Amino acid sequence: GLLTIWRLDEGYGQRQTLWLVFSLAVCHLLLHHHDILSVLRRYKYVWLVSGLILTSLTFFMGTYPGGDGPHLWLGWHGFYLQPSEPLKLLLIVYLAAYLAGQIPTSFNLLRSIVPSFLLVLISLGILVAQRDLGTASIFILIYFIILYLATAKRRVLLISFVVMLLAAVLGYQLFSVIRFRIDSWINPWVDPSGKSYQIIQSLLAVAAGGMLGRGIGLGNPSLVPVAQSDYIFAAIAEETGLIGVIVLVVLFALLAGRGILLALRAPTHYKRYLSVGITTYFIVQTLLIVCGNLRILPLTGVTLPLVSYGGSSLLTSMISILLLILISTDVEEEPSPLSSPIPFLLTSAGMLAGLFIVGLVSGYWAVFRADQLLARTDNPRRAIDDLYVKRGSLLDRDDHAIAYTSGIPGSYTRNMLIPALGPVVGYTDATYGQAGLEASLDGYLRGLQANSGLDIWYNHLVYGQPPPGSDIRLSLDIDLQNQADQLLGDHNGAIVLMNAQNGEILAMASHPYFDPNGLNDNWENWIIDPNYPLVNRAAQIDYPTGTALGPILYANAINNATLPEAPEDISIKYQIGNKSHSWLCAFSIDQTTWREQLSKGCPAAVETLLNSTSLADMQNLIVKTGLDQAPRLPLLVAPTANQITKPLSLTDQNQVLSASPLQMALVASILSSQGNLPSPSITLSINTRDQGRVIFTPPVSQQVFLPQIAQRVTRALAVSNLPLWQTTANAYQGNDSFTWYLGGTLPSWSGTPLAIVVVLEEDNAPLAQQIGLTMLKDIIQPAEK
């Protein structure tokens, strides 16, 4: 205990050392005075009433050593005493003396407990009024356990269980502090940075300790609030690990065993009850606070005997140990026989079982749940590690840095070189957590993946930190990304440019965007911005597809031999509330052919194709094109689930398909890649220390249409004098308008097959077409030359 307190705070360590010296001096003076036991017994009422009076003084003269907190201490010139601590021992002395006096006379349970119960009730009343509810809980448990040992009646245990249950229910209703602690105990994960902060940080400390601990002085136990007192168990667990926890638990188990054994051998009922009462005080208080640290029970806010910081607690514990020593060395001429050892043995078994459970649960958090807990973004140890361990870089496909770590150990900082990629790459920050690729690839970037288990274990053992992170090469191309962001400009929307053959994402733009370098200065504005700059529109938002699905519906109709005649009337009517609106083509057309209508997003053409497609065929098409599920990427993507139950119609707002730009880019890839649907990818390889550069397994593609069908559709949508196809479409949702552009290279193109999708959150077909066509032309024209 001293070692941990000194490690946490030298000031507390000095004061605790002085208290220990004072406690040892008091014990040394009293050690050879065996009449202390008889004096305590003879004046039991005086001692207990004195303790109650002393505790009551805190109502008028109470203070808090830390300045702002519960006034449970009496202070004088820098010296503080918490009267409720010695009151526990005085209650045990009183109960032992009183109940021993009822034997060997005829023991009537009701008549015998009424006087003791009244004094205990007064004590509880004072403690409850003080809001010292942890000590009140200990009083209740001590009282009923000693009463059970004195009476050997198991109904006392049942009564104690009912009383504790009622006390918990009433306390939950009457006291906000109990309600606060029980709520945070039941589900601490709901508010980990608020009311559950302490318990979450305690569990994180135990998890950080693991099996062997981070080493004395190498952990961060001060991250747990009140670590020197209420949470000293978690501090010890972090730096000494599960091994240290087991040693500590075994020490308390030995104390429990010796205390119960002493009670069995004690010559009189008084000393028997006194020794078992002191043992109960040690173990019950230990279990209450440790179980609170481990989320086995709600936190009670008491000290860990002989370990936690607290002079009053330490002095009381040392005097309690002194009384046990005096009992063990005293000889009585007229021993009182023990009627039955069974209650004592059951009590001992209960205490040891509780300590055994503490060991098991400690292992659960320190070993089995450690990785999951330590990976939490609200684990501040991760942020501390980031200052000392270099995080891996994110590189583009040509190894140009996108995000990297600079500085020296102890002051490493994360830098973003392409601010517009903020919604995609995301951020890693001690205050705001993680998002985007920084979050999904964190294990690699932090060095917890792609390194050997031996490396990770060695670094944790020696430094208490992971090894340096690994660099990851992405499929993004910085030049294409910059061009996409430049073309999109101030317009809200997204662009996805993809290798249509293997699904590699070459550019992914989302506007408006946020700059991860400016989180501290702009976070409050970004989270309330109605334009949602923190959201990756390319993958996280589903837009109504409107007429953008025309080409794929056309291909499906050809495939099923159900292609109808192109409609003559190119527009349709749709309702918004009580008003009727005309849905026109994205551009004016010269003739009513399928080519003209599909390339310019005419709604009548798409509605005709929808009407000619059966419900079963449409359901099958949605599954084949992947529009029924979210794409698999190391990114947060929209949870798309297009499950249709009746024929679709552009004019039925309840039966409109929706998709993210990423999904639509995959749909466009089908036409550019001979009818095959690729799986998307954004990570190419990882640079490991042991194996060098390791290529991520490329995703597989699946055939949706025969190559000749894809060729026929793209020829119909071909751009004059260019090996490209394109379509521009409109979509409406309520009063909101959207513009889609889908395009790509023709299947006959000899270079890299490409597919691009542009979506604008406005009705602006010329701009959408200009953006998409410019990007495609700038790629293919240098390749042709």
C-alpha positions in Angstrom: 0.0 0.0 0.0 2.8 2.4 0.9 4.7 1.7 -2.3 1.6 2.4 -4.4 0.7 5.6 -2.5 4.2 6.9 -2.8 4.3 6.1 -6.5 1.0 8.0 -7.0 1.7 11.0 -4.9 4.7 11.8 -2.7 2.7 14.1 -0.5 0.1 11.4 0.3 3.0 8.9 0.7 4.6 11.1 3.4 1.4 11.5 5.3 0.6 7.8 5.1 4.1 6.9 6.3 3.6 9.2 9.3 0.3 7.6 10.1 1.9 4.1 9.9 4.7 5.2 12.3 2.1 6.6 14.7 -0.1 3.5 14.4 2.9 1.2 15.1 3.8 3.4 18.1 0.3 3.1 19.5 0.3 -0.7 19.0 3.7 -1.0 20.6 2.5 0.9 23.7 -0.6 -1.2 24.0 0.8 -4.6 23.0 1.6 -5.8 26.6 -1.6 -4.5 28.2 -3.8 -7.5 28.1 -6.4 -5.8 30.2 -7.3 -3.7 27.2 -9.7 -6.5 26.1 -11.5 -6.5 29.5 -11.6 -2.7 29.6 -13.2 -2.6 26.2 -15.8 -5.2 27.3 -16.5 -3.6 30.6 -17.2 -0.1 29.1 -18.8 -1.3 25.8 -21.6 1.3 26.0 -19.2 4.1 26.8 -17.0 3.3 23.9 -19.9 3.0 21.4 -21.7 6.1 22.6 -18.4 8.0 22.5 -17.8 6.9 18.9 -21.4 8.0 18.0 -20.9 11.4 19.6 -17.5 11.8 17.8 -19.2 10.9 14.5 -22.1 13.3 15.2 -19.7 16.2 15.6 -19.0 16.0 11.8 -22.5 17.5 11.3 -21.3 20.7 13.0 -17.5 20.7 12.7 -17.0 18.3 9.7 -14.6 19.1 7.0 -13.1 17.5 3.9 -9.3 17.3 3.6 -9.4 17.8 -0.2 -11.4 21.0 0.2 -14.6 20.2 -1.7 -16.4 16.9 -0.7 -18.4 15.2 2.0 -17.7 16.6 5.5 -16.9 13.3 7.1 -13.6 14.3 8.9 -12.7 16.3 12.0 -9.7 18.5 11.4 -7.2 20.2 13.7 -4.1 22.0 12.4 -3.7 19.8 9.4 -4.5 16.6 11.3 -7.7 14.8 10.1 -9.7 12.0 11.7 -12.6 10.2 10.1 -14.7 9.1 13.1 -16.7 6.5 11.1 -13.5 4.4 10.9 -12.9 3.7 14.6 -16.7 3.5 14.9 -16.6 0.3 13.0 -14.2 -1.3 15.5 -16.2 0.1 18.5 -19.4 -1.4 17.0 -17.6 -4.8 16.8 -16.4 -4.5 20.4 -19.9 -3.6 21.6 -21.6 -6.4 19.7 -19.1 -9.0 20.9 -19.4 -7.9 24.5 -23.2 -7.6 24.5 -23.9 -10.9 22.7 -21.4 -12.7 24.9 -23.3 -11.4 27.9 -26.5 -13.1 26.7 -24.8 -16.5 26.9 -24.9 -18.9 28.7 -28.4 -17.6 29.8 -31.4 -18.7 27.8 -30.9 -17.0 24.5 -34.1 -15.5 23.1 -33.4 -14.1 19.7 -35.9 -11.2 19.7 -35.2 -10.1 23.3 -31.5 -10.4 22.8 -31.2 -8.4 19.6 -33.5 -5.5 20.4 -31.0 -3.4 22.5 -28.2 -4.1 20.1 -30.3 -3.4 17.1 -31.4 0.0 18.5 -27.8 1.1 18.9 -26.9 -0.2 15.5 -29.9 1.6 14.1 -28.8 4.9 15.6 -25.3 4.4 14.1 -26.9 3.7 10.7 -29.0 6.8 11.0 -26.0 9.0 11.6 -24.1 7.4 8.7 -27.0 7.7 6.4 -27.5 11.3 7.3 -23.8 11.8 6.6 -24.2 10.1 3.2 -21.5 7.7 4.3 -23.4 4.8 2.7 -20.4 2.5 2.3 -19.7 2.4 6.0 -23.4 1.9 6.6 -23.4 -1.1 4.4 -20.4 -2.5 6.3 -22.3 -2.0 9.6 -25.3 -3.9 8.4 -23.1 -6.9 7.2 -21.0 -7.0 10.4 -24.0 -6.8 12.6 -25.8 -9.7 11.0 -22.7 -11.9 10.6 -21.8 -11.6 14.3 -25.5 -12.2 15.2 -25.5 -15.3 13.0 -22.4 -16.7 14.7 -23.8 -15.9 18.1 -27.2 -17.5 17.5 -26.3 -20.2 14.9 -29.7 -19.5 13.3 -29.6 -19.4 9.5 -32.8 -17.3 9.4 -30.5 -14.4 10.5 -28.7 -14.7 7.1 -32.1 -14.6 5.3 -33.1 -11.6 7.3 -29.8 -9.9 6.5 -30.3 -10.6 2.8 -33.8 -9.1 2.9 -32.5 -6.0 4.8 -29.7 -5.4 2.4 -32.0 -5.7 -0.6 -34.5 -3.3 1.0 -31.7 -0.9 1.9 -30.5 -1.0 -1.8 -34.1 -0.4 -3.1 -34.8 2.4 -0.7 -31.3 3.9 -1.2 -31.8 3.9 -4.9 -35.1 5.8 -4.5 -33.9 8.2 -1.9 -30.3 9.0 -2.5 -28.9 10.2 -5.8 -25.4 9.0 -5.0 -26.7 5.4 -4.7 -28.8 5.7 -7.8 -25.7 7.1 -9.6 -23.5 4.2 -8.5 -26.1 1.5 -9.3 -26.8 2.9 -12.8 -23.1 3.1 -13.6 -22.7 -0.5 -12.3 -25.5 -2.0 -14.3 -24.4 -0.6 -17.6 -21.2 1.5 -17.4 -20.7 1.4 -21.2 -23.6 3.8 -21.8 -21.8 6.9 -20.4 -18.1 5.9 -20.2 -16.9 9.5 -20.0 -19.5 10.7 -17.6 -21.0 9.0 -14.6 -19.3 5.7 -15.4 -15.9 7.2 -15.9 -14.4 5.9 -12.7 -15.4 2.2 -13.1 -14.5 2.2 -16.8 -11.0 3.6 -16.0 -10.7 1.0 -13.2 -11.4 -1.9 -15.6 -9.0 -0.4 -18.2 -6.3 -0.3 -15.5 -6.8 -3.9 -14.7 -6.8 -4.8 -18.4 -3.6 -2.8 -18.9 -1.9 -4.8 -16.2 -2.6 -8.1 -17.9 -0.9 -11.1 -16.5 2.5 -9.7 -15.3 1.7 -6.0 -15.0 3.3 -3.0 -16.6 6.0 -2.7 -13.9 6.3 -0.5 -10.9 6.4 3.1 -12.2 5.7 2.1 -15.8 1.9 2.2 -15.7 -0.6 5.0 -15.6 -2.6 4.3 -12.4 -3.1 8.0 -11.8 -5.6 8.0 -14.8 -8.1 6.3 -12.4 -9.7 9.0 -10.2 -8.9 8.7 -6.4 -6.4 5.9 -7.2 -4.7 6.2 -3.9 -7.9 5.5 -2.0 -11.0 4.1 -3.5 -9.3 2.6 -6.5 -5.9 1.5 -5.2 -6.7 -2.1 -6.1 -6.9 -1.1 -9.8 -3.6 0.8 -9.5 -1.9 -2.2 -8.0 -3.4 -4.4 -10.7 -2.1 -2.2 -13.5 1.5 -2.2 -12.3 1.8 -5.7 -10.8 -0.7 -7.5 -13.1 -2.8 -10.5 -12.3 0.1 -12.1 -10.4 0.2 -9.1 -8.0 -3.6 -9.2 -7.6 -3.5 -12.9 -6.7 -0.7 -12.3 -4.1 -2.8 -9.5 -2.6 -5.9 -11.7 -2.5 -4.0 -14.6 -0.9 -2.7 -12.2 1.8 -6.3 -11.3 2.7 -7.3 -15.0 2.5 -4.6 -15.8 5.0 -5.8 -13.0 7.2 -9.3 -14.4 7.0 -8.2 -17.9 7.7 -6.1 -16.9 10.7 -8.9 -14.8 12.1 -11.5 -17.5 11.9 -9.1 -20.1 13.3 -8.4 -17.7 16.2 -12.1 -17.4 16.8 -12.5 -21.2 16.9 -9.6 -21.4 19.4 -10.7 -18.4 21.5 -11.3 -19.3 25.1 -14.4 -17.1 25.6 -17.5 -16.1 23.7 -16.5 -12.5 23.9 -13.0 -13.0 22.4 -14.6 -15.4 19.8 -17.1 -12.8 18.6 -14.5 -10.1 18.8 -12.0 -11.9 16.6 -14.6 -13.1 14.1 -16.0 -9.5 14.0 -12.6 -8.0 13.3 -12.0 -10.6 10.6 -15.4 -9.9 9.1 -14.6 -6.2 9.1 -11.4 -6.7 7.2 -12.8 -9.1 4.6 -16.2 -7.6 4.1 -14.7 -4.1 3.6 -12.1 -5.6 1.2 -14.7 -7.4 -0.8 -17.0 -4.3 -1.0 -14.3 -2.0 -2.4 -12.5 -4.6 -4.6 -15.7 -5.9 -6.1 -16.6 -2.2 -6.8 -13.3 -1.8 -8.6 -14.0 -4.9 -10.7 -17.7 -4.2 -11.4 -18.9 -7.2 -9.4 -20.8 -4.9 -7.1 -21.7 -1.2 -7.1 -18.9 1.0 -5.7 -19.3 1.7 -2.0 -16.5 4.3 -1.6 -14.6 2.7 1.4 -10.9 2.0 1.8 -9.0 -1.2 1.2 -7.9 -2.1 4.7 -4.1 -1.8 5.4 -3.6 -0.7 1.7 -5.5 2.4 0.8 -4.5 5.9 1.8 -6.3 7.1 4.9 -4.8 7.7 8.4 -8.0 6.9 10.3 -8.5 3.7 8.4 -4.9 2.6 8.8 -4.9 3.4 12.6 -8.1 1.5 13.0 -6.8 -1.5 11.0 -3.6 -1.6 13.0 -5.4 -1.5 16.3 -7.7 -4.3 15.1 -4.6 -6.4 14.3 -3.4 -5.6 17.8 -6.6 -6.9 19.3 -6.3 -10.1 17.3 -2.7 -10.5 18.6 -3.8 -9.9 22.2 -6.6 -12.5 21.8 -4.2 -15.0 20.4 -1.7 -14.6 23.3 -4.3 -14.4 26.2 -5.1 -17.3 28.4 -8.4 -17.7 30.2 -8.8 -19.8 33.2 -12.5 -20.6 32.5 -12.9 -21.3 28.8 -16.4 -21.1 27.3 -17.0 -24.2 25.0 -17.9 -23.6 21.4 -21.3 -25.2 20.8 -20.9 -25.7 17.1 -18.1 -24.7 14.7 -20.3 -24.9 11.6 -21.4 -21.2 11.5 -17.8 -20.2 11.8 -16.7 -22.6 9.1 -19.6 -21.4 6.8 -18.6 -17.8 7.4 -15.0 -18.6 6.6 -16.0 -20.4 3.4 -18.1 -17.4 2.4 -15.2 -15.1 2.8 -12.8 -17.3 1.0 -15.3 -17.8 -1.8 -15.7 -14.1 -2.2 -11.9 -13.6 -2.5 -11.7 -16.5 -4.9 -14.4 -14.8 -7.1 -12.3 -11.6 -6.9 -9.3 -13.5 -8.3 -11.4 -15.1 -11.1 -13.0 -11.8 -12.2 -9.6 -10.1 -12.1 -8.3 -12.7 -14.5 -11.4 -12.2 -16.7 -10.7 -8.4 -17.1 -6.9 -8.8 -17.2 -6.7 -11.6 -19.6 -9.9 -12.6 -21.5 -11.3 -9.1 -22.0 -8.0 -7.1 -22.0 -7.6 -6.7 -25.7 -11.2 -5.6 -26.2 -11.0 -3.1 -23.3 -7.6 -1.7 -24.3 -8.8 -1.2 -27.9 -11.5 1.2 -26.7 -11.1 4.7 -28.0 -11.8 6.2 -24.5 -8.7 4.4 -23.1 -6.4 7.3 -22.3 -3.4 4.9 -22.2 -3.7 4.6 -26.0 -3.2 8.4 -26.2 -0.2 8.2 -23.9 1.3 5.4 -26.0 0.8 7.5 -29.1 3.1 10.1 -27.6 6.0 7.6 -27.2 5.4 5.0 -29.9 5.5 6.0 -33.6 2.3 5.3 -35.4 2.4 3.8 -38.9 1.8 6.1 -41.9 -1.0 6.0 -44.4 0.4 6.1 -48.0 -1.1 6.5 -51.4 -0.6 3.8 -54.1 2.7 5.4 -55.1 3.9 5.6 -51.4 3.3 9.3 -51.0 2.3 10.1 -47.4 -1.3 11.0 -46.7 -1.1 10.8 -42.9 2.1 10.4 -40.9 3.6 10.9 -37.4 6.3 13.4 -36.7 8.3 14.5 -33.7 10.4 12.7 -31.1 9.3 10.1 -28.5 7.2 11.8 -25.8 5.9 14.4 -28.2 4.8 12.6 -31.3 2.0 14.3 -33.3 -0.2 13.1 -36.1 -0.3 15.1 -39.4 -2.7 15.0 -42.3 -1.2 16.1 -45.6 -4.5 15.8 -47.7 -7.0 17.7 -45.5 -9.9 17.0 -48.0 -9.5 13.3 -47.2 -10.6 14.0 -43.6 -14.0 12.2 -44.0 -12.3 9.1 -45.5 -9.0 8.9 -43.6 -10.5 10.2 -40.4 -8.6 11.1 -37.3 -7.0 9.6 -34.1 -7.1 12.0 -31.2 -6.8 11.7 -27.4 -9.8 13.9 -26.9 -12.1 13.0 -29.8 -11.3 9.3 -30.3 -11.0 7.9 -33.8 -12.8 7.7 -37.1 -12.4 6.6 -40.7 -9.4 4.5 -41.8 -7.4 5.7 -38.7 -10.0 3.8 -36.6 -10.5 0.7 -38.8 -6.8 0.2 -39.4 -5.7 1.1 -35.9 -4.4 -2.3 -35.0 -1.9 -2.2 -37.9 -1.0 1.5 -37.4 -0.6 1.0 -33.6 1.7 -2.1 -34.0 -0.8 -4.6 -32.5 -1.3 -6.4 -35.7 1.2 -7.6 -38.3 3.9 -7.8 -35.6 4.8 -11.2 -34.1 3.2 -12.1 -30.8 6.8 -12.3 -29.3 7.5 -8.7 -30.3 4.2 -7.5 -28.9 4.8 -9.4 -25.6 8.4 -8.2 -25.3 7.5 -4.5 -25.8 4.6 -4.8 -23.4 6.9 -6.5 -20.8 9.8 -4.1 -21.1 8.1 -0.8 -22.0 4.4 -1.4 -21.2 3.7 -0.3 -24.8 3.1 -1.8 -28.2 5.9 -2.0 -30.8 6.1 0.7 -33.6 3.2 0.7 -36.0 3.3 -0.5 -39.6 2.9 1.7 -42.7 -0.1 0.9 -44.9 -0.3 1.6 -48.6 -3.8 2.6 -49.8 -5.3 2.3 -53.3 -5.9 6.0 -53.4 -4.0 8.2 -55.9 -3.1 11.6 -54.6 -3.2 13.3 -58.0 -6.6 11.9 -58.8 -7.8 12.7 -55.3 -6.7 16.3 -55.6 -8.4 16.6 -58.9 -11.7 15.2 -57.6 -11.7 17.6 -54.7 -10.9 20.5 -56.9 -13.7 19.7 -59.4 -16.2 19.2 -56.6 -15.3 22.5 -55.0 -17.9 24.1 -52.8 -20.7 21.8 -53.9 -22.1 19.3 -51.5 -21.7 15.8 -52.8 -19.3 12.9 -53.4 -17.1 11.3 -56.0 -15.9 7.7 -56.2 -13.4 6.7 -58.9 -12.7 3.0 -59.1 -10.7 0.4 -61.0 -13.7 -1.4 -62.4 -11.8 -4.7 -62.7 -10.5 -5.2 -59.2 -12.5 -2.7 -57.2 -9.6 -0.6 -56.0 -10.7 2.9 -55.1 -8.6 5.5 -56.8 -10.3 8.6 -55.4 -13.0 9.1 -52.8 -14.2 12.7 -52.3 -16.8 14.0 -49.9 -17.7 17.7 -49.6 -18.0 19.6 -47.4 -15.0 18.0 -45.6 -13.2 18.6 -42.4 -9.4 19.0 -41.8 -8.2 16.5 -39.1 -5.4 18.9 -38.3 -7.9 21.4 -36.9 -10.0 19.2 -34.5 -9.3 21.2 -31.4 -10.2 24.5 -33.0 -13.3 23.5 -35.0 -14.8 20.4 -33.4 -17.7 22.3 -31.6 -18.7 23.9 -34.9 -18.4 20.7 -37.0 -20.6 18.6 -34.8 -23.5 21.2 -35.1 -22.9 22.1 -38.8 -26.1 21.2 -40.7 -23.9 20.2 -43.7 -22.3 17.4 -41.7 -18.7 17.8 -42.7 -17.7 14.9 -40.4 -19.7 12.4 -42.5 -18.2 10.6 -45.5 -20.9 11.1 -48.1 -19.2 8.7 -50.5 -19.8 5.7 -48.2 -22.0 6.7 -45.3 -25.0 8.3 -47.0 -27.7 6.5 -49.0 -29.1 8.7 -51.7 -32.3 8.0 -53.7 -31.1 6.4 -57.0 -33.9 8.0 -59.1 -33.2 7.4 -62.8 -29.5 6.5 -62.2 -30.3 2.8 -62.3 -31.5 3.0 -65.9 -28.4 1.4 -67.6 -28.5 -1.6 -65.2 -32.2 -2.1 -65.7 -31.7 -1.9 -69.4 -29.0 -4.6 -69.2 -31.3 -6.8 -67.1 -34.1 -6.4 -69.6 -31.8 -7.4 -72.4 -30.6 -10.4 -70.3 -34.1 -11.5 -69.6 -35.4 -10.8 -73.2 -38.0 -8.5 -71.8 -36.9 -5.2 -73.3 -40.0 -3.2 -74.2 -40.3 -0.4 -76.8 -38.8 3.0 -75.7 -41.6 5.3 -74.5 -42.6 8.3 -76.6 -43.6 10.4 -73.6 -40.2 11.1 -71.9 -41.4 12.8 -68.6 -43.6 11.6 -65.7 -45.7 13.3 -63.0 -45.0 12.8 -59.3 -46.5 14.2 -56.0 -44.9 16.2 -53.2 -47.6 16.7 -50.7 -50.6 18.0 -52.5 -48.6 19.4 -55.4 -48.0 17.7 -58.7 -44.6 18.1 -60.3 -43.1 17.1 -63.7 -40.0 14.9 -63.7 -38.0 15.8 -66.8 -34.8 14.3 -68.4 -31.5 15.6 -67.1 -30.8 17.0 -70.6 -33.0 17.7 -73.5 -33.1 14.9 -76.1 -33.2 14.8 -79.9 -35.0 11.5 -80.3 -36.9 9.0 -78.1 -34.5 6.1 -78.5 -33.2 4.0 -75.5 -29.8 5.5 -76.1 -31.0 9.0 -75.8 -33.3 8.5 -72.9 -30.9 6.3 -70.8 -27.9 8.5 -71.3 -29.8 11.6 -70.2 -31.8 10.0 -67.4 -35.3 10.3 -68.7 -37.8 9.1 -66.1 -40.3 7.6 -68.5 -37.7 5.2 -69.8 -36.7 4.0 -66.3 -40.4 3.8 -65.3 -41.0 1.6 -68.4 -38.2 -0.7 -67.5 -39.4 -1.0 -63.9 -42.9 -1.8 -65.1 -41.5 -4.6 -67.4 -39.5 -6.2 -64.6 -41.3 -8.7 -62.3 -40.9 -8.4 -58.6 -38.8 -11.6 -58.5 -36.5 -10.4 -61.2 -36.1 -7.1 -59.4 -35.3 -8.8 -56.1 -32.8 -11.0 -57.9 -31.2 -8.0 -59.6 -30.8 -6.1 -56.4 -29.0 -9.1 -54.8 -26.7 -9.7 -57.9 -25.6 -6.0 -58.0 -25.0 -5.9 -54.2 -27.6 -3.2 -53.6 -29.1 -5.4 -50.8 -26.1 -5.0 -48.4 -23.4 -2.6 -47.4 -20.1 -3.0 -49.1 -17.3 -4.5 -47.1 -14.5 -2.0 -46.5 -12.4 -0.9 -43.6 -14.7 2.2 -43.4 -17.9 3.1 -41.8 -20.5 2.5 -44.6 -24.2 3.1 -44.8 -26.2 0.0 -43.6 -28.1 -0.4 -46.9 -30.8 -2.9 -46.9 -33.0 -2.6 -50.0 -35.6 -5.2 -49.4 -38.5 -4.7 -51.8 -41.9 -6.3 -51.3 -43.8 -4.8 -54.2 -43.0 -3.6 -57.8 -40.9 -0.4 -57.8 -42.0 2.9 -59.2 -40.2 6.3 -59.4 -43.4 8.0 -58.2 -43.8 5.9 -55.1 -41.7 7.5 -52.4 -42.1 4.4 -50.2 -40.6 2.1 -52.8 -37.6 4.0 -54.1 -34.2 2.4 -54.1 -31.4 4.1 -52.3 -27.7 3.6 -52.5 -24.4 5.2 -51.5 -22.0 6.6 -54.2 -19.7 3.7 -53.3 -22.4 1.2 -54.2 -23.3 3.0 -57.4 -19.6 3.0 -58.4 -19.7 -0.8 -58.0 -22.8 -0.9 -60.2 -21.1 1.2 -62.8 -18.1 -1.1 -62.7 -20.3 -4.0 -63.9 -20.7 -2.3 -67.3 -17.0 -1.4 -67.6 -15.6 -4.8 -66.6 -17.4 -7.2 -69.0 -20.4 -7.7 -66.7 -18.4 -8.5 -63.5 -19.1 -7.0 -60.1 -15.9 -6.4 -58.2 -15.5 -6.2 -54.5 -14.3 -2.8 -53.3 -10.9 -2.4 -51.7 -8.9 0.6 -50.4 -5.9 -1.1 -48.8 -3.2 -2.6 -51.0 -0.4 -3.7 -48.7 1.3 -3.3 -45.3 5.0 -2.9 -44.6 5.9 -5.3 -41.8 9.2 -5.5 -39.8 9.5 -9.3 -40.1 8.2 -10.0 -43.6 8.6 -6.8 -45.4 5.7 -5.6 -47.6 2.7 -8.0 -47.4 0.0 -7.7 -50.0 -3.6 -7.8 -48.8 -5.6 -10.6 -50.4 -7.3 -9.1 -53.4 -11.1 -9.4 -53.3 -12.9 -11.6 -55.8 -15.5 -10.5 -58.4 -18.6 -12.2 -59.5 -20.3 -12.2 -62.9 -23.7 -10.4 -63.2 -24.1 -10.2 -67.0 -22.5 -11.8 -69.9 -19.7 -9.7 -71.6 -21.8 -9.2 -74.7 -24.6 -7.6 -72.7 -22.2 -5.2 -71.0 -20.8 -4.3 -74.3 -24.2 -3.7 -75.9 -25.3 -1.4 -73.0 -22.0 0.6 -73.0 -22.1 1.0 -76.8 -25.6 2.5 -76.4 -24.2 5.0 -73.8 -20.9 5.7 -75.5 -19.4 9.1 -75.7 -18.6 10.3 -79.2 -15.0 9.9 -80.2 -14.0 8.6 -76.8 -13.7 5.1 -75.3 -16.2 6.1 -72.6 -19.8 5.6 -71.6 -21.9 7.9 -69.4 -25.3 8.6 -68.1 -26.6 11.6 -66.1 -29.7 11.2 -63.9 -32.0 13.0 -61.5 -33.5 11.9 -58.2 -36.0 13.5 -55.8 -36.8 12.9 -52.2 -39.5 15.3 -50.8 -38.3 18.8 -51.6 -34.7 17.7 -52.1 -33.1 17.3 -55.5 -30.0 15.2 -56.4 -28.0 14.6 -59.5 -26.1 11.5 -60.4 -23.4 10.9 -63.0 -22.3 7.4 -63.8 -19.6 6.7 -66.3 -16.6 4.6 -67.2 -14.4 3.1 -69.9 -15.8 0.9 -72.6 -15.1 -2.8 -72.2 -13.0 -2.6 -75.3 -10.7 -0.1 -73.7 -7.2 -1.6 -73.5 -6.1 0.4 -70.5 -7.2 0.1 -66.9 -11.0 -0.3 -66.8 -12.5 2.6 -64.8 -15.8 3.5 -63.3 -16.8 6.8 -61.7 -19.8 8.1 -59.8 -20.6 11.7 -59.0 -23.5 12.7 -56.8 -24.5 16.3 -56.2 -27.0 17.4 -53.5 -28.6 19.8 -56.1 -30.3 19.7 -59.5 -27.2 20.4 -61.6 -26.8 17.9 -64.4 -24.2 20.0 -66.4 -21.9 20.2 -63.5 -22.2 16.6 -62.6 -21.4 15.6 -66.2 -18.5 18.0 -66.4 -16.9 16.6 -63.3 -17.2 13.0 -64.2 -16.3 13.4 -67.9 -13.3 15.7 -67.1 -11.8 13.1 -64.7 -12.2 10.2 -67.1 -10.8 12.2 -70.1 -7.8 13.4 -68.1 -7.0 9.8 -67.3 -7.5 8.1 -70.7 -6.1 10.8 -73.0 -2.5 10.6 -71.6 -2.8 6.9 -71.7 -3.8 7.0 -75.4 -0.9 9.2 -76.2 
